[in-house]
């Protein structure tokens, strides 16, 4: 058999059966690597493009598509990893509405400022791509569920501190911002609400907190319509101290508001308390609880002491963990008392190896209130407090 005199060495190499097999295997290997690389790239980009097309989004140029895909992946990764939000003030539950005039002093009905513009959030979520098979594999399984437990109140009671403490527990996943679904965004529907929640695994509890639910008349029926098994948590605090703290927060943002005394009384001479002012109205706990007991049994509602949340955080967290049916993982070892701030801090916050304390605005100095005004408020709240103690079977020691 003749062969080319120009390439004798190549012919000799190819004529060897063993070497021929090596060459063929090498070619097949490189083809397989190329196909795998192409498939990974296709799988990681196509779901985003399909989702964008389905939602009616204009794809624009190829560069714009690539930029949007990378942005969506980063957003999806951050949500699935569920990093904790920055620690915020225990008093920063949500903003106080504009001070009411004599013609308009309603309770939290129309003028409450939003903690976060959920319309923008919804827009971001609609632009986010559905997770691809590749991203689901790398980020773990899980699904978004409606909350099984909700912190429903009260404003200025310590709800933010409680939520952040609870997020240390590995079996609790909570949305950081207040959704305000059952009072402001109910028309958006349950699927909109579900999309706000973090992903959870089997056995984990989904939670949220919106303190204004407790004083919203429609909230109990709406939550019951979602699930009558929902567990409710209410952080309560001495209503007089709570009202002053409420006013102090508003004063820090609006220094020109009327004095606490002028807002407290309809008529200072007669001593008639103005219960239309939300700072006063919120503290009539028994009245609001009556509304909730029409839809939920008392054993489904846990009342946490805002005072003991400061003096004995581990004790109160133990009660909450028992109520949620979870193992007591959050204990004394998670807290230390910050002598400078005068409040408990986490030794190790969720997702961090460093101590985490309350925000710098925690512990605002309250304005000097006339002692006679304070005493008049205590006299006003006393019968409501007594009824609240009877309803809950617990004396919170505010009198």
C-alpha positions, 0 to 999 in steps of 0.5 A: 500500500502506497502512502505520501512521501511528504508525510511519512510520520503522520501516516505511521502515526495514524496507522497505529490502532492504539493511537487512532483510538486516542485521537478519536476519543480526544475529538469526542471529548472536545465535542462533548465539552463544547456541547455542555458549554453551549447547553449551560449558556442556553439554559441560563439565559433562555428562561429570562428571555421567555419570561420577559417576552411573556410579560410583554417586555421589549427585549431591545438590543442584544447588549440590553438583554445581556445586561437585564439578564445579569441584573435579574440573576443578581436580584434572584441570587440575593433573594434566595440567599435571604441576607438579613437587612440592616438592623433598624431602630426598635422604634422605627416600626413605621412612620406616624401619619400627619397630625390630624386637624380638628376636622380630620383626626381619624385612626390610621385610615388614609394618611399613613406613610408607606415604609416602602413603595410596594408598587415599585417592589412589585414592578421589580418582581415582575421584571425578575426572571423565573429561576432556571433549572441551573440556578435552582440547583445551585441555590437549593430548593424551596418555595414561597408560601403565605405566612403561617405567623404574623406580628400584627402589632403594636406600633412603638411596642418593639415589633422590629426588635422581635422580628430581628431576634427571631430571624436568628432562628434557622427555622424562621424566614421573614420578609424585612419590610412591612408588606401592609397587605391586609390594610393597604394592599389587599386589592393586589391579591394573595399571589402578590402577597405571596411573591413578597415572601422569602423562599422556605424549605420544608419545616421552616416558618414564613413570617411578616410583621405589620404593626398597623394590622392590630388597629385595622378593623378589616384585618382580622377577617382578611387574615382569617380568609387567608387561613384561620390557622395563622398564628398571631403575635402582638407586642404590647407596651405600657400605653402611656409610654407608648403614646409618648414614644409615638409622639417623640418619633413624629416630633423628630421628623416634624419639629413644628407639630403641636405639643403632646398636651394639646393633642392629648386633650379635646379640652384641657380644662375638662380633662377630656382625652381625645381618643381620635388621636392615633397615639392615644387610640392605639393603646386601647388594647382591649377594644382592638382585641375584641375585634380579633377575637371574633375571628381567632381564638385566644390560644392562637394569639400570643402577647409579648411584653415590650418591657420584658423584651428589653429586660429579659429578651431570651425569656420572651423569645423562649415563649415565642418559640414555644408558641410557634412550635419550634425548638428553643434555639435562641437563648441567653447566649445570643444576647448581651446588654449594652450598657451605653445604649441601655438595651439588649443586643445580639452577640451574633446576628443572622448571617454575621459573625459580629455583634449587632445592636439597635440603631443609633436612633433607638432610645430617643430622649422623650420630651418633658411631659407635664406630670399631671398629663401623664397621670391623667392618661394613666387614669384614662387607660387604667380600666382598659388595661384591667379589661385587657389583663382579664381578656389575656389572663396576664397582668402586664404591670402597667398600673 
